[in-house]
Amino acid sequence: MASKYLYIVEHYVPFPQSEYGGIWNVIADNDEECFDLITDADSSDFNVQYYGDLRENITNAQVYKLDEENVVSGIVEEFTT
């Protein structure tokens, strides 16, 4: 089974352009799955114009390899504005 990682992704668009963004704690196999989970979430109203910035922030996120092997991918917790 593939390794899983905990991503702590911070993404904010500063005022005055917006006060949009948040912090996501996501369990994923890789950066691409992390991106998909954030943008595909049922409660997500993530604005498409910020996808490029989000990808960069995922690349720069704090990432921790999980020891457990049977962990399901998904958003563990989020705080968004």
C-alpha positions as CSV (number, residue, x, y, z in Angstrom):
1,M,0.0,0.0,0.0
2,A,1.2,3.5,-0.8
3,S,2.4,5.8,1.9
4,K,0.0,8.5,3.2
5,Y,0.9,12.0,4.2
6,L,-0.6,14.7,6.4
7,Y,-0.6,18.0,4.6
8,I,-1.1,21.3,6.5
9,V,-2.0,23.7,3.7
10,E,-2.3,27.4,4.3
11,H,-3.9,29.5,1.6
12,Y,-4.9,33.1,2.0
13,V,-5.6,35.8,-0.5
14,P,-4.8,39.1,1.3
15,F,-7.1,42.1,1.7
16,P,-7.9,44.3,-0.3
17,Q,-8.2,41.8,-3.2
18,S,-10.0,39.3,-0.9
19,E,-10.0,37.8,2.5
20,Y,-10.6,34.4,1.0
21,G,-8.7,31.3,2.0
22,G,-8.1,29.0,4.9
23,I,-6.1,26.2,6.4
24,W,-6.7,22.5,5.4
25,N,-5.4,19.4,7.2
26,V,-5.5,16.7,4.5
27,I,-4.5,13.1,4.4
28,A,-3.4,12.3,0.8
29,D,-1.0,10.1,-1.2
30,N,0.6,13.1,-3.0
31,D,0.3,16.7,-3.9
32,E,-2.2,16.1,-6.7
33,E,-4.6,14.1,-4.5
34,C,-4.4,16.8,-1.9
35,F,-5.3,19.4,-4.5
36,D,-8.2,17.3,-5.7
37,L,-9.6,16.7,-2.2
38,I,-9.6,20.4,-1.4
39,T,-11.1,21.6,-4.7
40,D,-13.6,18.7,-5.0
41,A,-15.0,18.8,-1.4
42,D,-18.8,19.0,-1.2
43,S,-18.6,22.0,1.0
44,S,-15.9,23.7,-1.1
45,D,-16.6,26.9,-2.9
46,F,-13.0,27.2,-3.9
47,N,-12.7,29.9,-6.5
48,V,-11.1,28.5,-9.7
49,Q,-9.0,31.7,-10.2
50,Y,-6.9,30.7,-7.1
51,Y,-6.0,27.2,-8.3
52,G,-2.5,28.2,-9.3
53,D,-1.8,29.7,-5.9
54,L,-3.3,26.7,-4.2
55,R,-1.0,24.3,-6.1
56,E,2.0,26.4,-5.0
57,N,0.8,26.4,-1.4
58,I,0.4,22.6,-1.4
59,T,3.9,22.3,-2.7
60,N,5.1,24.6,0.1
61,A,2.9,23.0,2.8
62,Q,4.2,21.2,5.9
63,V,4.0,17.5,5.1
64,Y,4.3,14.6,7.5
65,K,4.5,10.9,6.5
66,L,2.0,8.8,8.5
67,D,3.1,5.6,10.1
68,E,-0.2,3.9,9.8
69,E,-0.9,2.1,6.5
70,N,-4.7,1.8,6.5
71,V,-5.5,5.5,6.6
72,V,-8.2,6.8,4.3
73,S,-7.5,9.9,2.2
74,G,-9.6,13.0,2.9
75,I,-9.9,16.4,4.6
76,V,-9.4,15.9,8.3
77,E,-10.2,19.5,9.3
78,E,-10.6,22.8,7.6
79,F,-11.0,26.4,8.6
80,T,-12.0,28.6,5.7
81,T,-13.3,32.1,5.1
